[in-house]
Amino acid sequence: MIQVEQVSFVDSVFSLERLPAGDLPEIAFAGRSNVGKSSLLNCLLRRKNLVKVSARPGKTQSLNFYLVGEELHLVDLPGYGFARVDKRLQAKWQELITAYLETRDNLRCVVLIIDLRHPLKELDRMLAGWLQAQGTPWLPVYTKKDKLSRHHQQRQARLLDAALGISPKDRLLFSALSGEGRQELLERLESFL
C-alpha cells in the first residue's frame, strides 16, 4: 500500500528540462480549474496545506512534484479551462502538459478529476479521449460527492459514465470533505505501480 506518512514537496517544473531525474513511478492529477484537485490531493496525503488550495482558479501554473515515501511522485498538473487566465499562458501550460504526458516514461497513470455535480465538459471528454488514444492508463475520479444526495450522486455518475464510455468499475466517487473514496483511491493507484 502507498505509504503517505512521509510526503514532501520536490519542485515546481515549468519546462521538461527541469523534470526530476530518476525512475520513480509518477501518477499525475489532471482536471479543470476549480474541480477540487488540490483538496483531493491534500485529503489523499492527509495534509491540510501541502498542496495550495486557492479561491482563485488557475493558480497552479507548473507541474508540481510531491515525493511520497521514497517510492513515487504525485504530479499536480495545471488546471485547464478557466477563462480568466491569459490565452497565451493557457497555451503554454497546455504545451507543457502535453509534452509531459507524451514523453514521460515514469508516468503510470493520470487521475482525471471531474466534478460530479455537472455534465461532462468538452475539455474533460477531449482529455479522456486523448489519453485513451495514447494508451495512457487513466482513472476518472468524480469529486464533490458530498454536495449531492445519494440519489443524485448515482444519477450524475451514470451520466458521466455514459458520456465517457466507461462502466462504474472504471471510476470512483470521492469527497475531500469527508474522505469518502480515499482508501479506494489509494488502492487503485497502487494497482498502477
C-alpha positions in Angstrom: 0.0 0.0 0.0 1.2 3.5 -0.7 2.6 5.0 2.5 1.6 8.7 2.9 3.4 9.2 6.3 6.4 10.8 4.6 5.4 13.3 1.9 7.5 16.3 0.7 7.3 18.9 -2.0 10.0 18.4 -4.6 9.8 21.1 -7.3 7.6 23.3 -9.4 8.6 22.5 -13.0 8.0 25.0 -15.8 9.9 23.1 -18.5 10.7 19.5 -19.4 14.4 20.0 -18.8 13.6 20.5 -15.1 11.8 17.2 -14.6 13.1 15.2 -11.6 15.8 12.7 -12.5 15.5 9.1 -11.7 13.0 6.4 -12.5 10.5 6.7 -9.6 6.9 6.0 -10.9 4.7 9.0 -11.3 1.0 9.5 -11.0 -0.4 12.7 -12.5 -3.6 14.5 -11.4 -5.4 16.5 -14.1 -8.7 18.4 -14.1 -10.5 21.6 -14.9 -9.6 24.6 -12.8 -11.8 24.7 -9.6 -12.6 20.9 -9.7 -11.1 20.2 -6.3 -7.8 18.8 -7.4 -5.8 20.5 -4.5 -8.3 19.4 -1.9 -8.3 15.8 -3.3 -4.5 15.7 -3.1 -4.4 17.1 0.5 -7.1 14.6 1.6 -5.3 11.7 -0.1 -2.0 12.7 1.6 -3.6 13.5 4.9 -2.2 17.0 4.9 -4.1 20.3 5.3 -2.0 22.7 3.2 0.7 20.7 1.4 -1.0 21.4 -1.9 -2.1 25.0 -2.0 -5.8 25.5 -2.3 -6.8 28.8 -3.9 -10.0 30.7 -4.1 -8.7 31.9 -7.5 -8.9 29.1 -10.1 -5.9 28.8 -12.4 -3.4 29.2 -9.5 -1.3 26.1 -10.4 0.9 27.1 -13.3 3.5 24.4 -13.3 3.9 20.7 -12.8 4.2 20.3 -9.1 6.0 17.2 -7.9 5.5 15.6 -4.4 7.6 12.7 -3.2 5.6 10.1 -1.4 7.8 7.9 0.9 10.8 7.2 -1.3 8.6 5.2 -3.7 6.7 7.6 -6.1 6.0 11.1 -7.3 2.5 12.5 -7.4 2.3 15.3 -10.0 -0.2 18.1 -9.8 -0.9 19.4 -13.3 -2.2 22.9 -14.0 -5.9 23.1 -14.2 -7.5 23.7 -17.6 -10.5 25.5 -18.9 -10.5 28.6 -16.8 -11.5 31.6 -19.0 -9.9 34.4 -16.9 -6.4 33.2 -17.5 -4.5 34.7 -20.4 -4.8 32.6 -23.5 -1.1 32.6 -24.2 -0.5 31.4 -20.7 -3.1 28.7 -21.2 -1.4 27.6 -24.4 2.0 27.4 -22.6 0.5 25.2 -19.9 -1.1 23.0 -22.5 2.1 22.6 -24.3 4.0 21.7 -21.1 1.2 19.2 -20.0 1.0 17.6 -23.4 4.8 17.2 -23.7 4.9 15.7 -20.2 2.1 13.3 -20.8 3.5 12.2 -24.2 7.1 11.7 -23.2 7.4 10.8 -19.6 8.4 7.1 -19.2 7.9 7.2 -15.5 4.2 8.1 -15.8 2.0 5.2 -14.7 -1.5 6.8 -14.6 -3.4 10.0 -15.0 -6.1 10.6 -12.5 -8.8 12.6 -14.3 -10.7 14.6 -11.7 -14.3 15.6 -12.7 -16.9 17.4 -10.7 -19.8 15.0 -10.1 -22.3 17.9 -10.0 -22.0 18.8 -13.6 -22.4 17.2 -17.0 -19.2 16.2 -18.7 -17.3 19.2 -20.1 -15.9 19.1 -23.6 -12.3 19.6 -22.3 -12.7 16.6 -20.0 -14.0 14.5 -22.9 -11.1 15.6 -25.1 -8.5 14.7 -22.4 -10.1 11.3 -21.7 -10.2 10.5 -25.5 -6.6 11.7 -25.9 -5.4 9.5 -23.0 -7.2 6.5 -24.5 -5.7 7.2 -27.9 -2.2 7.5 -26.4 -2.7 4.2 -24.5 -2.0 6.1 -21.2 -3.7 4.5 -18.2 -6.2 6.8 -16.6 -8.6 6.8 -13.7 -11.7 9.0 -13.6 -12.4 10.3 -10.1 -15.7 12.1 -9.6 -15.3 14.7 -6.8 -17.6 16.7 -4.6 -19.9 13.8 -4.0 -20.8 15.3 -0.5 -22.6 18.1 -2.3 -25.2 15.8 -3.7 -27.8 13.4 -2.2 -27.0 9.7 -2.7 -29.8 9.5 -5.3 -28.3 12.4 -7.3 -24.7 11.0 -6.9 -25.8 7.8 -8.6 -27.7 9.6 -11.3 -24.9 12.0 -12.1 -22.3 9.2 -12.0 -24.3 7.2 -14.5 -24.5 10.2 -16.9 -20.7 10.8 -16.6 -20.0 7.1 -17.1 -22.1 7.1 -20.3 -20.5 10.3 -21.6 -17.0 8.8 -21.0 -18.0 5.4 -22.3 -16.9 3.6 -19.1 -18.6 1.4 -16.5 -18.8 2.1 -12.8 -15.9 -0.3 -12.0 -13.7 2.0 -14.1 -14.1 5.1 -11.9 -14.7 6.1 -8.3 -16.5 8.7 -6.3 -14.6 11.0 -3.9 -15.2 13.6 -1.2 -12.3 15.6 0.1 -14.6 16.9 2.8 -15.5 13.5 4.3 -12.6 11.5 3.0 -15.0 9.0 1.3 -13.2 7.3 -1.5 -9.7 8.0 -0.1 -8.8 4.4 0.7 -10.2 3.0 -2.5 -8.2 5.7 -4.5 -5.0 4.7 -2.7 -5.7 1.0 -3.6 -6.5 1.8 -7.2 -3.3 3.9 -7.5 -1.3 1.1 -6.0 -2.5 -1.2 -8.8 -0.9 1.1 -11.4 2.5 0.8 -9.7 
